[in-house]
Amino acid sequence: MMLSEVTPVPQAALPVAEFKDHLRLGTGFADDGSQNALAESYLRAALAAIEGRIGKALIARDFLLELNGWRWPDSQAFPLAPVSVVGSVTVKDRDGLAALIDPTRYRLERDAHRPKIVASGALLPGIPVGGTVEVVFTAGFGPAWPDVPVDLAQAVFLLAAQYHETRHEAGAGQAMPFGVMALIERWRTVRVLGGGAA
């Protein structure tokens, strides 16, 4: 299984100004925009760390899931939540010849933690020996920062602030702070047998 971002988090969706206010950074003083770039990099790093820890995409964007085989013959859990749209399912043979699957053959089963693509009939489309399937889907709470649940938004700010405060310390910031862990705990997905029963 390989998961990759098709579209990154748009710069406009990141709350750079609010984060700078959170840090209480001064304004004026011949602002050359370097603080904005730093704030954006800390926000992106914190966002990635929290998304990785909880298995949720905070800002909605497109992802590509590549598989050598379905987990179950009739369904496949997504590695991220919440999923709002399955954009396409494409089966490729070992030579790379692609076939776009008719969307009537599958549907999205929404779930807060383990959304799935489910066969409309008995089975998901077959994958040739040596072939792959590519699923393009949209995951995230919404396209804008206000769509992110407040506890997760606060966790991103706290973690990004730690990255900012420890930026000059070698080896600092390796563990996630307790306050961040407390905020994200209810969002964590408990994976049993690789999601087999989830």
C-alpha positions, 0 to 999 in steps of 0.5 A, spaced: 500 500 500 502 506 498 498 513 500 500 520 497 498 527 496 495 529 490 494 536 492 498 539 498 494 543 503 493 550 500 497 556 502 491 560 503 488 555 508 493 555 513 492 560 519 498 564 518 496 570 521 492 567 527 498 563 528 503 569 529 498 572 533 498 566 537 506 566 538 505 574 539 510 576 534 511 583 533 509 587 527 512 592 523 519 593 523 521 592 516 517 586 515 520 582 509 515 576 510 520 571 512 516 570 519 510 568 514 514 563 511 517 560 518 510 560 521 507 556 515 513 551 515 511 550 522 504 549 521 505 544 515 510 540 520 505 540 526 499 539 521 503 533 518 505 530 525 498 530 528 495 527 521 500 522 522 498 520 529 491 520 528 490 518 521 485 524 519 486 529 514 485 536 517 484 540 511 480 537 505 485 535 499 486 529 494 490 523 495 492 517 491 491 510 494 495 504 490 494 497 492 496 490 489 490 487 492 484 489 496 484 487 503 477 484 503 474 482 496 468 486 497 471 492 501 477 496 503 478 501 508 481 507 507 488 509 511 485 516 512 478 519 515 474 523 514 473 521 506 468 525 503 468 523 495 471 517 492 474 520 485 476 515 481 478 507 481 483 505 476 485 498 475 492 497 471 495 490 469 502 488 470 504 492 463 501 499 466 494 498 461 489 502 465 482 501 466 477 506 469 472 503 473 465 505 473 463 508 479 456 504 479 460 498 481 462 501 488 460 506 493 463 510 499 461 507 506 462 513 511 465 513 518 469 517 523 475 513 523 475 507 518 471 509 512 471 504 506 470 503 499 465 498 498 462 493 492 455 495 490 455 488 488 458 482 491 465 484 489 470 490 488 473 490 481 478 484 480 486 486 480 490 482 475 496 478 477 502 483 478 497 489 477 495 494 481 489 499 483 489 506 484 483 510 488 483 517 488 479 520 494 478 526 498 479 526 505 479 532 510 474 536 515 473 541 510 477 546 505 478 551 510 481 552 517 474 554 520 472 547 518 477 543 523 475 541 530 477 546 535 481 541 539 485 539 533 486 546 531 489 548 538 493 542 538 496 544 531 498 551 534 501 548 540 505 543 536 507 549 531 509 553 537 513 548 540 517 547 533 518 555 533 520 555 540 525 550 540 528 551 533 535 553 535 535 547 540 539 540 537 534 534 538 529 538 541 521 537 540 522 530 539 516 528 543 509 530 542 507 535 548 502 532 553 497 538 552 497 536 544 496 529 546 491 530 550 487 534 545 488 529 540 487 523 544 479 522 542 481 522 535 486 517 535 484 511 531 485 504 534 488 499 529 486 492 531 489 487 526 491 492 521 484 494 521 481 488 520 475 488 524 474 496 524 
